[in-house]
Amino acid sequence: MIEITLVLDGKEQDVLVPSKVTFGRLKVLVTESLAENGFNLPSDYQLVIKGKSFEMGQFDLISDFALSNGDRLEILLGETSAII
């Protein structure tokens, strides 16, 4: 398991995720988790790894890209391709 921080509108939430999950599956899990707590994300939101200069594809395992404890994922609403 990897402990990461989700950041949405300046609010942070620490979560544990499996290390052998794809980035696409992680996005689905984030969407479902937030929906269960009353927050519905738009379909065009993006997860951006803060402080990293690479992008992950839907089928990439997060463990293959050195995503590790303490990393932060920014939830961006709307279209953007910025690296934070």
ZIQUI-V315088 format. One line per field, one symbol per residue. ss: DSSP state (2 for helix, 1 for strand, 0 for the rest). burial: b if it has 16 or more other ideal C-beta (glycine too) atoms within 10 Angstrom, else e. A space follows every 10 residues. Layout:
ss = ???
burial = ???
This chain:
ss = 0111111100 1111111000 0122222222 2222220000 0000011110 0000000000 1222200000 0111110000 0000
burial = ebebebbbee eeeeeebeee bbbebbbeeb beebeeeeee eeeebbbbbe ebeeebeeeb bbeebebeee bbbbbbeeee eeee
